[in-house]
Amino acid sequence: MTNKLTGWDDTIVALATPPGVGAIGVIRLSGSRAIAIINELFPSKDLLQQQSHTLHVGFLKEADTVLDEAVLSLYKGPRSYTGEDVVEISCHGSPYILQAVMDACLRKGARPAKAGEFTQRAFLNGKLDLAQAEAVADLIAANSASAQKAALHTIRGGFSANLKELRERLIKFAALIELELDFSQEDVEFADRQQFYALIAELGDSTSRLVDSFKLGNVIRNGVSVAIVGKPNAGKSTLLNALLNENRAIVSDIPGTTRDTIEEQLNIDGIIFRLIDTAGIREHSTDTIENQGIQRSLAKMQEADVVLYLFDVADEPADLPVFDAALEDKLLRVGNKTDKAGEEMARQKFVAYPQLIFISAKQGWHIETLKERMVDLVLRGQVQTEGTVVTNARHYHALKEVSRSLTDIKSGLDNNLSGDLLAPDIRRCLHYLGEITGEVTNDDMLDYIFSKFCIGK
């Protein structure tokens, strides 16, 4: 099968499993000569005469040298991942053996695959659209249940189906608008403007929901950075250890023990939280290294998605700092050491702050409540459903352009613009919808997208 975009008709090979020692390593070939190349290395039987989707066990040999005993999986195009003939070789996981088999394939005429080239060929041969192809990389990189769920939804075509419906309905009206241009001298209208109004409003709502979902999608894909800040000896390192349920940070009664930031990951309800234990913040310190740590702590507060401000409940309410509106929006104030002062006494003392969370990091009291509040702050009422959640920044920016185009179209309808003035905005809207799924693309964009994939995918 010939590559539609470039005209190549070569066969590629790559290791599809991670490098290093393992029980099994998988080498993948795709292209018009994939089966023929392996057939030359597999004397046990004629693979060219075998059915697609079959497994074959035997020795791989180059001349008189036995390379390995392997299991070969045959997939004949177009019934394969790439749409081409594909062979997957399951070898023993020795790096030496895998490299020897790879070298033999190269000597028989294959070439090394580029990053993401298998999935790129799947896209070019119509096995996946571009949004689905990008979701393959997201699925490989998924580090939580939410990320896996979002990627699988897109791979199965859920996101693409939404866009396809939007695009097809708009194309029908676009065709009628374009038809009006052919009869501009007669001053006729083929497209019902009231129906067009209703369609634009519906498309606008659908696009807005997809755009708004990106905030949640970004959390699902990239995780949430959480800065744990507070005065020295407030118990920040103890809290980090309590959240992780392990002794990761050094704990001491000596103020200023934590000199630099410590970062760890925590999965809460399928969302990855990147916890950052910072140096204690105090106004005056003569220690140069501690001062540098304090400056880094202040910077982490600004950069973080969530800020946990930890304080000792023995402190006075007047000592709680006031932050600017931007920080307040992502801030959780947490009163620590209730095992010493008593939780009920602490609640009465800080009654003016009803949103406070009271814990004992040392005893592990109310740590689960704190985790729930962290999730609530991130989701802000957004419920994760089976629907589409936009996790890809490229898709998000294209949808923003779609939304702008729909706004311009509606404005044109409000001002009774003729079809020739509406047509450019409609074309622009269709262009950006097509750019997401790959109906509109170019070589440079594809090379950029697939260069971020791993080699064997």
C-alpha positions as CSV (number, residue, x, y, z in Angstrom):
1,M,0.0,0.0,0.0
2,T,1.4,3.4,-0.9
3,N,1.6,6.2,1.6
4,K,-1.0,8.8,0.4
5,L,0.9,11.9,1.5
6,T,4.5,11.2,0.5
7,G,4.3,8.5,-2.1
8,W,6.7,6.2,-0.1
9,D,6.3,2.5,-0.5
10,D,9.0,1.3,1.9
11,T,9.0,-1.0,4.9
12,I,9.8,0.3,8.4
13,V,11.0,-1.6,11.4
14,A,11.2,-0.6,15.1
15,L,11.3,-2.0,18.6
16,A,7.8,-1.7,20.0
17,T,8.6,-2.5,23.6
18,P,10.8,-0.4,26.0
19,P,14.6,-0.8,25.6
20,G,16.3,-3.0,28.3
21,V,16.3,-6.6,29.5
22,G,12.9,-8.3,29.7
23,A,11.2,-11.7,29.2
24,I,9.8,-10.7,25.8
25,G,10.7,-7.9,23.3
26,V,8.5,-7.1,20.3
27,I,9.8,-5.9,17.0
28,R,7.3,-4.5,14.5
29,L,7.5,-4.1,10.7
30,S,5.0,-2.4,8.4
31,G,5.0,-1.9,4.7
32,S,4.6,-3.7,1.4
33,R,7.6,-6.0,2.0
34,A,7.1,-6.6,5.7
35,I,6.1,-10.3,5.3
36,A,8.6,-10.9,2.5
37,I,11.5,-9.6,4.6
38,I,10.7,-11.9,7.5
39,N,10.0,-14.8,5.2
40,E,13.7,-14.6,4.2
41,L,14.6,-15.0,7.9
42,F,12.1,-17.7,8.7
43,P,12.9,-21.1,7.0
44,S,10.2,-23.1,8.9
45,K,7.4,-22.2,6.5
46,D,6.4,-19.9,3.6
47,L,4.8,-16.9,5.4
48,L,3.7,-15.5,2.1
49,Q,1.2,-18.4,1.8
50,Q,-0.2,-18.0,5.4
51,Q,-3.5,-16.4,6.3
52,S,-3.8,-12.9,8.0
53,H,-4.1,-12.8,11.8
54,T,-2.2,-16.0,12.4
55,L,0.7,-16.9,14.7
56,H,3.8,-18.8,13.7
57,V,6.5,-20.3,16.0
58,G,10.0,-21.1,14.7
59,F,13.6,-20.1,14.5
60,L,14.8,-16.9,12.9
61,K,17.9,-17.5,10.9
62,E,20.2,-15.3,8.8
63,A,22.3,-17.6,6.5
64,D,23.5,-20.3,9.0
65,T,23.2,-18.1,12.1
66,V,20.3,-18.8,14.4
67,L,19.1,-15.4,15.7
68,D,16.3,-16.6,18.1
69,E,13.2,-18.7,18.5
70,A,10.3,-16.4,18.1
71,V,6.6,-16.0,17.6
72,L,5.5,-14.2,14.5
73,S,2.1,-12.4,14.2
74,L,0.9,-11.7,10.7
75,Y,-1.5,-9.0,9.8
76,K,-2.2,-8.4,6.1
77,G,-3.4,-5.0,4.9
78,P,-5.8,-3.4,5.0
79,R,-6.8,-5.4,8.1
80,S,-4.0,-4.1,10.3
81,Y,-3.2,-1.2,12.6
82,T,-1.4,0.7,9.8
83,G,-3.5,-0.5,6.9
84,E,-0.4,-2.1,5.4
85,D,1.1,-5.6,5.8
86,V,2.4,-5.8,9.4
87,V,4.5,-8.4,11.2
88,E,5.2,-8.4,14.9
89,I,8.1,-10.5,16.1
90,S,8.0,-11.6,19.8
91,C,11.6,-12.4,20.7
92,H,13.3,-13.2,23.9
93,G,14.0,-9.8,25.6
94,S,17.8,-9.7,25.4
95,P,18.9,-6.4,24.0
96,Y,21.6,-8.3,22.0
97,I,19.0,-10.6,20.4
98,L,16.6,-7.8,19.6
99,Q,19.3,-5.7,18.0
100,A,20.5,-8.7,16.0
101,V,17.0,-9.3,14.6
102,M,16.6,-5.6,13.9
103,D,19.9,-5.5,12.0
104,A,18.9,-8.6,10.0
105,C,15.6,-6.8,9.0
106,L,17.6,-3.7,8.0
107,R,20.0,-5.8,5.8
108,K,17.0,-7.3,4.0
109,G,15.7,-3.9,3.0
110,A,13.7,-2.4,5.9
111,R,14.5,1.0,7.3
112,P,14.3,2.3,10.8
113,A,10.9,3.8,11.6
114,K,10.7,7.5,12.6
115,A,8.9,8.5,15.8
116,G,5.2,7.8,15.6
117,E,5.5,6.6,12.0
118,F,3.3,3.5,12.5
119,T,0.5,5.6,13.8
120,Q,1.1,8.2,11.1
121,R,0.7,5.5,8.4
122,A,-2.5,4.4,10.2
123,F,-3.8,8.0,9.8
124,L,-2.7,8.4,6.2
125,N,-4.3,5.1,5.3
126,G,-7.6,6.0,6.8
127,K,-7.5,3.7,9.8
128,L,-7.6,6.6,12.3
129,D,-8.4,10.3,12.1
130,L,-5.9,12.7,13.5
131,A,-7.7,13.2,16.8
132,Q,-7.8,9.4,17.3
133,A,-4.1,9.1,16.3
134,E,-3.1,11.8,18.9
135,A,-5.1,9.9,21.5
136,V,-2.9,6.9,21.0
137,A,0.1,8.8,22.4
138,D,-2.1,10.1,25.2
139,L,-3.1,6.5,26.1
140,I,0.5,5.4,26.2
141,A,1.4,8.4,28.5
142,A,-1.7,8.0,30.7
143,N,-0.7,7.9,34.4
144,S,-4.2,7.8,35.9
145,A,-7.6,6.2,35.4
146,S,-9.1,9.6,34.2
147,A,-6.4,10.1,31.6
148,Q,-6.8,6.5,30.3
149,K,-10.6,7.0,30.2
150,A,-10.4,10.2,28.2
151,A,-7.9,8.8,25.7
152,L,-9.9,5.6,25.1
153,H,-13.0,7.7,24.5
154,T,-11.2,9.7,21.8
155,I,-9.6,6.5,20.3
156,R,-13.0,4.9,20.0
157,G,-14.2,7.9,18.0
158,G,-16.3,9.7,20.6
159,F,-14.7,13.1,20.1
160,S,-14.5,12.7,16.3
161,A,-18.2,11.8,16.1
162,N,-19.1,15.0,17.9
163,L,-17.0,17.0,15.4
164,K,-18.2,15.1,12.4
165,E,-21.8,15.9,13.2
166,L,-21.0,19.6,13.7
167,R,-19.1,19.7,10.5
168,E,-21.6,17.8,8.3
169,R,-24.5,20.0,9.4
170,L,-22.6,23.2,8.8
171,I,-21.4,21.9,5.3
172,K,-25.1,21.5,4.3
173,F,-25.8,25.1,5.0
174,A,-22.5,26.2,3.5
175,A,-23.4,24.5,0.3
176,L,-26.7,26.5,0.1
177,I,-24.8,29.7,0.9
178,E,-22.3,29.0,-1.9
179,L,-25.2,28.2,-4.2
180,E,-26.6,31.7,-3.5
181,L,-23.4,33.1,-4.8
182,D,-23.9,31.5,-8.2
183,F,-27.3,33.2,-8.4
184,S,-26.3,36.6,-6.9
185,Q,-27.8,38.5,-9.8
186,E,-31.2,37.0,-9.1
187,D,-31.1,38.0,-5.4
188,V,-32.4,34.7,-4.1
189,E,-31.9,32.9,-0.8
190,F,-31.6,29.1,-0.7
191,A,-30.6,28.9,2.9
192,D,-33.4,29.5,5.5
193,R,-31.9,32.1,7.7
194,Q,-34.0,31.1,10.7
195,Q,-32.9,27.5,10.5
196,F,-29.3,28.8,10.1
197,Y,-29.7,30.9,13.3
198,A,-30.9,27.8,15.2
199,L,-28.0,25.7,13.8
200,I,-25.4,28.3,14.7
201,A,-26.7,28.6,18.2
202,E,-26.7,24.8,18.7
203,L,-23.1,24.6,17.3
204,G,-22.0,27.4,19.5
205,D,-23.4,25.6,22.6
206,S,-21.7,22.4,21.6
207,T,-18.4,24.1,20.9
208,S,-18.5,26.1,24.2
209,R,-19.0,22.9,26.2
210,L,-16.0,21.3,24.5
211,V,-13.9,24.5,25.0
212,D,-14.9,24.6,28.7
213,S,-14.0,21.0,29.2
214,F,-10.4,21.7,28.5
215,K,-9.8,23.0,32.0
216,L,-10.8,19.6,33.4
217,G,-9.0,17.9,30.5
218,N,-5.8,19.7,31.3
219,V,-6.0,18.5,34.9
220,I,-6.6,14.9,33.7
221,R,-3.7,15.0,31.2
222,N,-1.1,17.0,33.1
223,G,-2.1,16.6,36.7
224,V,-2.3,19.3,39.4
225,S,0.6,21.1,41.1
226,V,0.1,21.6,44.8
227,A,2.3,23.9,46.8
228,I,2.4,23.1,50.6
229,V,3.4,26.4,52.2
230,G,3.4,28.0,55.6
231,K,5.7,29.2,58.4
232,P,8.7,27.1,59.5
233,N,7.7,24.2,61.7
234,A,4.0,24.3,60.8
235,G,4.3,20.6,59.8
236,K,4.6,20.8,56.0
237,S,6.9,17.9,55.7
238,T,4.8,15.9,58.1
239,L,1.8,16.6,56.0
240,L,3.6,15.6,52.8
241,N,4.5,12.3,54.5
242,A,0.9,11.8,55.7
243,L,-0.6,12.5,52.2
244,L,1.9,10.0,50.6
245,N,1.6,7.6,53.5
246,E,5.4,7.3,53.6
247,N,8.4,9.1,55.2
248,R,9.5,11.0,52.1
249,A,10.6,14.3,53.7
250,I,12.8,14.9,56.7
251,V,10.8,15.9,59.8
252,S,12.3,18.0,62.6
253,D,11.3,20.4,65.3
254,I,14.1,22.7,64.2
255,P,12.6,25.6,62.1
256,G,14.1,25.8,58.6
257,T,14.8,22.1,58.2
258,T,13.4,22.1,54.7
259,R,15.8,24.2,52.6
260,D,14.6,23.4,49.1
261,T,11.4,22.2,47.4
262,I,10.6,18.4,47.4
263,E,8.2,17.1,44.8
264,E,6.2,13.9,44.9
265,Q,3.1,12.5,43.0
266,L,-0.1,11.4,44.6
267,N,-3.2,9.8,42.8
268,I,-6.5,10.9,44.3
269,D,-9.7,9.7,42.6
270,G,-7.9,9.2,39.3
271,I,-6.3,12.7,39.4
272,I,-2.5,13.1,39.7
273,F,-1.5,15.7,42.3
274,R,2.1,16.8,42.2
275,L,2.9,17.7,45.8
276,I,5.6,20.3,46.4
277,D,6.9,20.6,50.0
278,T,8.4,24.1,50.2
279,A,10.8,25.8,52.6
280,G,9.0,27.6,55.5
281,I,8.1,31.2,54.9
282,R,9.2,33.7,57.5
283,E,10.0,37.4,57.2
284,H,13.4,37.5,58.8
285,S,16.2,34.9,58.4
286,T,19.9,35.4,58.5
287,D,20.6,32.1,56.8
288,T,21.4,32.8,53.1
289,I,20.5,29.3,52.0
290,E,17.2,29.4,53.9
291,N,16.4,32.7,52.3
292,Q,16.9,31.2,48.8
293,G,14.5,28.4,49.8
294,I,11.9,31.0,50.9
295,Q,12.1,32.8,47.6
296,R,11.6,29.5,45.8
297,S,8.6,28.8,48.0
298,L,7.0,32.1,47.1
299,A,7.6,31.4,43.4
300,K,6.0,27.9,43.7
301,M,2.9,29.5,45.3
302,Q,2.4,31.7,42.2
303,E,3.0,28.8,39.8
304,A,0.9,26.1,41.6
305,D,-2.7,25.1,40.6
306,V,-3.5,24.6,44.3
307,V,-1.9,26.1,47.4
308,L,-2.2,24.4,50.8
309,Y,-1.4,27.0,53.5
310,L,-0.6,25.1,56.6
311,F,-0.5,26.8,60.0
312,D,-0.3,25.7,63.6
313,V,-3.6,26.0,65.4
314,A,-1.7,27.4,68.4
315,D,-1.2,30.6,66.3
316,E,-3.7,33.5,66.6
317,P,-6.3,34.2,63.9
318,A,-4.8,37.6,63.3
319,D,-1.5,35.9,62.3
320,L,-3.2,34.3,59.2
321,P,-1.9,36.1,56.1
322,V,-4.1,37.7,53.6
323,F,-3.4,36.8,49.9
324,D,-4.4,38.5,46.7
325,A,-7.6,37.4,44.8
326,A,-5.7,35.2,42.4
327,L,-4.1,33.1,45.2
328,E,-7.3,33.0,47.3
329,D,-9.1,31.3,44.3
330,K,-6.8,28.3,44.6
331,L,-6.1,28.4,48.3
332,L,-7.0,25.9,51.1
333,R,-6.1,27.0,54.6
334,V,-5.3,24.0,56.8
335,G,-5.0,24.1,60.6
336,N,-2.5,21.6,61.8
337,K,-1.5,20.0,65.2
338,T,-5.1,19.6,66.5
339,D,-3.7,16.6,68.5
340,K,-2.0,19.1,70.8
341,A,-4.5,22.0,70.9
342,G,-7.7,20.1,70.6
343,E,-9.9,20.2,67.4
344,E,-13.0,21.7,69.1
345,M,-11.0,24.5,70.7
346,A,-9.3,25.2,67.4
347,R,-12.7,25.5,65.7
348,Q,-14.0,27.9,68.3
349,K,-10.8,29.9,68.1
350,F,-11.0,30.2,64.2
351,V,-14.8,30.5,64.0
352,A,-14.4,33.5,61.7
353,Y,-12.9,31.2,59.1
354,P,-15.6,28.6,58.3
355,Q,-13.7,27.1,55.3
356,L,-10.7,26.0,57.4
357,I,-9.7,22.4,57.4
358,F,-8.4,21.1,60.7
359,I,-6.0,18.1,60.7
360,S,-3.3,16.4,62.6
361,A,-0.6,15.5,60.1
362,K,1.3,13.6,62.8
363,Q,-1.6,11.5,63.8
364,G,-3.2,11.3,60.3
365,W,-6.5,12.9,61.4
366,H,-8.8,14.2,58.6
367,I,-6.2,13.6,55.9
368,E,-8.9,12.0,53.7
369,T,-11.1,15.0,54.2
370,L,-8.3,17.2,53.0
371,K,-7.9,15.0,49.9
372,E,-11.6,15.4,49.2
373,R,-11.4,19.2,49.4
374,M,-8.4,19.2,47.1
375,V,-10.3,17.2,44.5
376,D,-13.4,19.5,44.9
377,L,-11.3,22.6,44.4
378,V,-9.8,21.2,41.2
379,L,-13.1,19.9,39.7
380,R,-15.2,22.9,41.0
381,G,-18.4,21.0,40.4
382,Q,-17.4,19.5,37.1
383,V,-18.5,15.9,37.1
384,Q,-16.4,13.4,35.1
385,T,-18.8,11.6,32.7
386,E,-18.6,9.3,29.7
387,G,-18.8,12.4,27.4
388,T,-15.9,14.1,25.6
389,V,-13.3,16.0,27.6
390,V,-10.8,18.0,25.5
391,T,-7.3,17.2,26.7
392,N,-5.2,18.3,23.7
393,A,-4.0,21.9,23.5
394,R,-4.1,21.8,19.7
395,H,-7.7,20.8,19.7
396,Y,-8.5,23.5,22.3
397,H,-7.0,26.3,20.2
398,A,-8.8,25.0,17.1
399,L,-12.1,24.9,18.9
400,K,-11.5,28.5,20.1
401,E,-11.2,29.5,16.5
402,V,-14.4,27.6,15.6
403,S,-16.1,29.5,18.4
404,R,-14.9,32.8,17.1
405,S,-16.0,31.9,13.6
406,L,-19.5,31.0,14.8
407,T,-19.7,34.3,16.7
408,D,-18.8,36.1,13.5
409,I,-21.4,34.2,11.5
410,K,-24.1,35.0,14.0
411,S,-23.1,38.7,13.9
412,G,-23.3,38.6,10.1
413,L,-26.8,37.1,10.3
414,D,-27.8,39.8,12.9
415,N,-26.7,42.4,10.4
416,N,-28.5,40.7,7.4
417,L,-25.2,40.2,5.5
418,S,-25.5,38.6,2.1
419,G,-24.2,35.1,1.4
420,D,-20.9,36.3,-0.1
421,L,-20.0,38.0,3.1
422,L,-21.1,35.1,5.3
423,A,-19.2,32.5,3.3
424,P,-15.6,33.3,4.4
425,D,-16.5,32.9,8.1
426,I,-18.3,29.6,7.3
427,R,-15.2,28.4,5.4
428,R,-13.0,29.4,8.3
429,C,-15.2,27.5,10.8
430,L,-15.1,24.4,8.6
431,H,-11.3,24.7,8.2
432,Y,-10.7,24.6,12.0
433,L,-13.1,21.7,12.5
434,G,-11.3,19.8,9.8
435,E,-7.9,20.7,11.2
436,I,-8.7,18.8,14.4
437,T,-9.6,15.5,12.7
438,G,-7.2,15.8,9.8
439,E,-9.5,16.6,6.9
440,V,-7.3,19.8,6.6
441,T,-3.6,19.2,7.2
442,N,-0.1,19.5,5.8
443,D,3.2,17.7,6.0
444,D,4.8,20.1,8.6
445,M,1.9,19.7,11.0
446,L,1.9,15.9,10.7
447,D,5.7,15.7,11.2
448,Y,5.4,17.9,14.4
449,I,2.5,15.9,15.8
450,F,4.0,12.4,15.2
451,S,7.5,13.4,16.2
452,K,6.3,13.5,19.8
453,F,5.3,9.7,19.7
454,C,7.6,6.9,20.8
455,I,9.6,5.2,17.9
456,G,7.7,1.9,17.9
457,K,4.3,3.4,17.8
